[in-house]
Amino acid sequence: MGTGQRKTDISKGGGIVKNGDKSKEELLNELAELSKRNAELEKSETECKRVEKELRGAEARCQSLVEYVRDVIFTVSSDRKITLLNPAFETITGWKRDEWLGKDFTLIIHPDDLHLANEIYRRVLNEEIPPGFELRILLKSGEYITEEFTIT
């Protein structure tokens, strides 16, 4: 035999085993291990699909809550911009949501309440949850209304 060529033997089972490769027993063990791992992956994939379905349902329920609750729900970004307002905002303030989305939240706060609003904002950025508080909010009519806030 020349260099780089391998001798092959035909086993009684009809399979081909090359000299220097794994034994039939090692290959069967490896196959069993791969089959076990494949079953684990299939189970994991099924579990992921189930969790994704549950998550989609939870997101839909959460969205429904945000849309239909009578209290204003809002989010503010780390650069002070309003990023979410639910429909209750329009009902209570008279403003359309898109008139305020992307704007600095302090523009809707009464000037005398800005110090408190900024202090609360700083605390939230530091991952503190402040107790409930009141701020005066500008209505579309130009008047202010006192609203109670809870940060979650």
BATORZA-726062 format. One record per residue: x, y, z of N, C-alpha, C in turn. Coordinates in steps of 0.02 Angstrom, whole numbers, padded with zeros to 5 digits, always signed. Each point is the difference from the previous one (the first is absolute). Example, Ala and Ser with C-alpha at 12.3 -4.5 7.8 and 13.67 -1.06 7.14 Angstrom:
<rs>
+00660-00284+00390-00045+00059+00000+00045+00060+00000-00018+00053-00036+00042+00059+00003-00039+00055+00037
</rs>
This chain:
<rs>
+00042-00059+00000-00042+00059+00000+00044+00062+00000-00022+00052-00037+00038+00061-00003-00014+00046+00059+00038+00053+00005-00009+00048+00054-00067+00034-00006-00035+00011+00057-00064+00035+00000-00059-00046-00012+00011-00063-00017-00054-00047-00012-00015-00037+00065-00063-00018+00010-00019-00037+00059-00030-00067-00021+00012-00048+00041-00028-00067-00011-00069-00001+00031-00049-00028-00035-00067-00007+00029-00017-00073+00006-00038-00016+00053-00023-00068+00012-00076+00000-00002-00028-00052-00024-00072-00009+00001-00016-00040+00062-00042+00028+00045-00017-00037+00060-00057-00047-00015-00015-00046+00047-00054-00049-00010-00067+00035-00008-00009+00059+00033-00063+00035-00004-00009+00036-00066+00048-00001-00044-00007+00032-00065+00024+00072-00001+00020+00027+00058+00024+00069+00002+00073+00003-00016+00025+00058-00017+00071+00009-00015+00032+00034+00060+00054-00029+00025+00038+00029+00055+00070+00013-00026+00024+00061+00008+00067+00017-00023+00049-00009+00057+00060-00026-00015+00052-00007+00051+00014+00068+00030+00006+00004+00065+00018+00063+00033-00061+00042+00019-00059-00016-00026-00060+00036+00018-00031-00029+00063-00057+00027+00021-00034-00024+00060-00027-00070-00011-00006-00036+00055-00027-00068-00004-00076+00005-00010-00029-00055-00019-00072-00003-00011-00037+00018+00065+00025-00025+00056-00031+00015+00065+00003+00075+00016+00058+00031-00015+00007+00072+00012-00047+00040-00045-00007-00022-00063-00046+00034-00046-00072-00007+00023-00019-00060+00024-00068-00010+00025-00013+00043+00062+00049+00003+00044-00007+00043+00059-00007+00074-00020+00040+00021-00048-00003+00068-00025-00068+00014-00032-00025-00048-00039-00065+00007-00031-00055+00005+00053+00004-00040+00052-00049+00003+00054+00002+00068+00034+00060+00025+00012+00009+00065+00032-00028+00056-00044+00013-00004-00066-00027+00050-00047-00076-00004-00003-00028-00059+00001-00073-00008+00000-00031+00031+00063+00034-00012+00057-00024+00029+00063+00002+00076-00003+00055+00027-00025+00008+00073-00005-00051+00029-00048-00013-00035-00055-00050+00022-00049-00069+00004+00033-00017-00051+00040-00065-00001+00035-00004+00059+00049+00055+00014+00035+00002+00057+00046-00011+00066-00037+00033+00007-00058-00008+00061-00040-00072+00008-00025-00030-00056-00022-00069+00003-00023-00047+00020+00057+00012-00027+00060-00040+00019+00059+00010+00073+00016+00063+00023-00004+00015+00070+00014-00034+00046-00051+00000-00020-00063-00032+00040-00053-00075+00004+00013-00030-00056+00019-00072-00001+00016-00015+00047+00058+00042-00003+00051-00008+00044+00058+00007+00073-00020+00048+00017-00042+00009+00069-00024-00062+00024-00037-00028-00043-00042-00060+00019-00037-00058+00012+00048-00006-00042+00052-00054+00009+00049+00009+00066+00038+00061+00015+00020+00014+00062+00037-00012+00061-00045+00020-00004-00063-00012+00055-00047-00074+00013-00008-00040-00053-00003-00073+00007-00007-00028+00033+00063+00023-00021+00058-00022+00030+00063+00019+00074+00003+00061+00016-00023+00024+00069+00000-00043+00043-00045-00017-00025-00059-00043+00038-00046-00067+00014+00032-00027-00049+00036-00064+00009+00035+00006+00052+00055+00054-00003+00038+00011+00048+00054+00009+00070-00029+00036+00006-00055+00009+00066-00031-00066+00028-00024-00043-00042-00028-00065+00023-00023-00043+00023+00059+00001-00037+00056-00037+00020+00059+00026+00066+00028+00066+00007+00001+00031+00061+00025-00019+00060-00044+00004-00010-00066-00019+00053-00046-00072+00020+00009-00043-00049+00010-00071+00014+00012-00009+00040+00064+00035-00017+00052-00003+00037+00063+00022+00072-00010+00056+00010-00034+00025+00068-00013-00050+00040-00040-00032-00030-00048-00046+00036-00044-00066+00017+00034-00024-00043+00046-00068+00009+00025-00005+00024+00072+00055+00003+00036-00002+00024+00069-00016+00075+00000-00033+00023+00052-00022+00071+00003+00054+00046+00026+00053-00028+00029+00056+00041+00024+00050+00010-00056+00036+00055+00003+00053+00012-00050+00058-00046+00015+00024-00033-00051+00061-00040+00003+00048+00031-00049+00061+00012+00024+00050+00033-00043+00069-00029+00014+00045+00008-00047+00070-00016+00011+00041+00060-00023+00057+00008+00033+00046+00055-00016+00069-00032-00009+00035+00020-00052+00066-00027-00015+00054+00032+00044+00059-00027-00004+00056+00027+00040+00021+00069-00023-00023+00022-00059+00014+00068-00022-00061+00045+00009-00045-00019+00046-00056+00040+00023-00058+00004-00050+00002-00039-00053-00053+00002-00051-00057-00047+00018-00061+00023-00013-00059-00043+00010-00001-00050-00057-00002-00064+00018+00003-00053-00051-00064-00041-00006-00044+00006+00049-00064-00036-00004-00052+00038+00039-00059+00007-00029-00059+00028+00033-00060-00041-00021-00040-00019+00048-00060-00039-00018-00058+00047-00015-00056-00026-00026-00056+00043-00019-00029+00041+00058+00006-00023+00062-00025+00039+00057+00032+00069+00003+00061+00006-00025+00034+00066-00002-00042+00050-00039-00026-00021-00057-00041+00044-00041-00065+00019+00035-00031-00048+00033-00063+00012+00035+00010+00050+00057+00053-00008+00037+00011+00042+00060+00027+00068-00018+00048+00005-00047+00034+00064-00013-00028+00038-00060-00034-00034-00045-00023+00033-00061+00051+00002-00055+00063-00020+00015+00053-00002-00050-00004-00066-00039+00019+00001-00062+00010-00061-00038+00067-00030+00022+00004-00065+00002+00063-00032+00022+00059+00020-00043-00011+00002-00066+00057+00016-00043+00023+00072+00005-00038+00043+00035+00023+00068+00014+00055+00000+00053+00004-00054+00040+00049-00003+00055+00052-00054-00007-00013-00050-00040+00050-00053-00009+00064+00029-00029+00056-00015+00032+00065+00024-00023+00020+00067+00030-00045+00031+00039+00016+00064+00032+00024-00011+00071+00037+00049+00025+00025-00001+00069-00060+00002+00047-00002-00047+00048-00057-00005+00044-00010+00062+00044+00053+00038+00013-00006+00058+00045-00042+00056-00031-00010-00001-00066-00038+00053-00032-00074-00001+00018-00024-00056+00026-00070-00006+00018-00011+00009+00076+00054+00009+00036-00002+00007+00074-00004+00074+00018-00040+00016+00050-00005+00069+00025+00070+00023+00023+00019+00062-00017+00068+00024+00017+00017-00007+00075-00050+00010+00043+00014-00005+00072+00012-00073+00023-00018-00048-00042+00009-00071+00017+00062-00031-00033+00036+00039-00039+00057-00027-00037+00054-00029+00045+00013+00034+00056+00052-00026+00045-00018-00070+00024-00062-00010+00021-00022-00066+00023+00002-00050-00058-00024+00019-00058+00000-00045-00059+00071-00021-00018+00046+00047+00001+00070-00017-00016+00031-00044+00053-00017+00011+00063+00027-00042+00054-00027-00072-00006-00064-00007-00014-00029-00066-00010+00033-00035-00059+00009+00037-00055+00031-00027-00060+00071-00025+00016+00038+00039+00037+00068-00020+00020-00001-00064+00041-00047-00004+00046-00005-00060+00042-00017-00062-00041-00045+00008-00047-00019-00057-00042+00060-00022-00042+00038+00047-00027+00060-00018-00038+00050-00038+00042+00000+00013+00066+00044-00035+00046-00033-00064+00026-00053-00021-00034-00036-00063+00014-00033+00000+00069-00017+00058+00024-00039+00005+00062-00074+00003-00020-00043-00022+00044-00072+00006-00011-00027+00048+00053-00012+00062-00021-00023+00050+00049-00073-00013+00020-00019+00027+00058-00071-00006+00020-00044+00041-00047-00065-00011+00004-00047+00039-00041+00009+00075+00011-00017+00039-00050+00008+00073+00004-00051+00033-00046-00007+00066+00007-00046+00038-00042+00038+00052-00040-00021+00010-00062+00027+00052-00043-00058+00033-00036+00009+00063-00017-00050+00034-00041+00020-00008-00074-00048-00020-00040+00011-00016-00071-00039+00050-00043+00032+00023-00053-00030+00048-00046-00053-00035-00043-00060+00029+00000-00053-00023-00044+00003+00038-00066-00031-00026-00051-00001+00033-00065-00034+00068+00006-00047+00007+00046-00036+00063+00011+00044+00054+00029+00060-00018+00024+00045+00049+00030-00003-00002+00076-00049-00034+00028-00005-00007+00072+00044-00058+00023+00009-00005+00066+00038-00055+00029-00047-00042+00043+00013-00064+00000-00037-00047+00042+00051-00037+00044-00019-00009+00064+00045-00036+00045-00014-00075-00008+00052-00037-00014-00005-00072-00009+00045-00037+00049-00022-00057+00021+00038-00042+00044+00040-00050-00042+00064-00010+00016+00044-00045-00038+00026-00056+00044+00005-00058-00031+00031-00058+00031+00049-00027-00050+00062-00009+00020+00052-00026-00044+00007-00075+00012-00001-00039-00055+00009-00072+00007+00053-00022-00050
</rs>
